[in-house]
């Protein structure tokens, strides 16, 4: 298999995406634990809170549920990845290329929003750069999981496979719907921003960009793109 073709195929697979995002998840959880001295209460990314509230309905709490969930999905992803690909070897050099690709997309997103929109999307009104960095890590992992993996994929399944809409039309509707919800989400909760039409539209545009990126390049690269964009905003 051609190396570029192999990279394109493997890098967007769920298996590579999950391995690629594990450092983000672990770093986020360690930082959050250092702030809260707990794995349940305190400062957390809003999408993370939604994730935990879902499990709380089944009386499941704490970090162990996240670890168990990630491990289970990772094993399932590896099973299907090994069945669908003759090449079972893990190409670790692909993760370097995935990071560089994510950095490029994050820079493009940063330039587009800053130069064209003349506005940088904040990640909340909280004091402290360390806390903002932690939330940036959580945004990549949890927001992209909920708003891209769950919503975009869920809308696509419903519109294309249940309602039997034309595939391209279903994809457009799924991306737009998930991006609208993604934009509204940032004005909810204690750390949400004050609603402004301009920031809402720019977040909606960012949601469109990230959703298209997810469809084309998978969860891992999209998660890192989101996190690296937020880190650029924090640093610059």
ABEGO torsion letter per residue (X at the ends): XBAAAAAAAAAABAAAAAAAAAAAAAAAAAAAAAAAGBAABEBBBAAAAAAAAAAAAAGBBEAAAAAAAAAAAAAAAAAAAAAABABABBBAAAAAAAAAAAAAAAAAAAAAAAAAAGBBBBAEBBBEAAAAAAAAAAAAAAAAAAAAAAAAAAAAAAAAAAAGBBAAAAAAAAAAAAAAAAAAAAABEAABBBBBAAAAAAAAAAAAAAAAAAAAAEAAAAAAAAAAAAAAAAAX
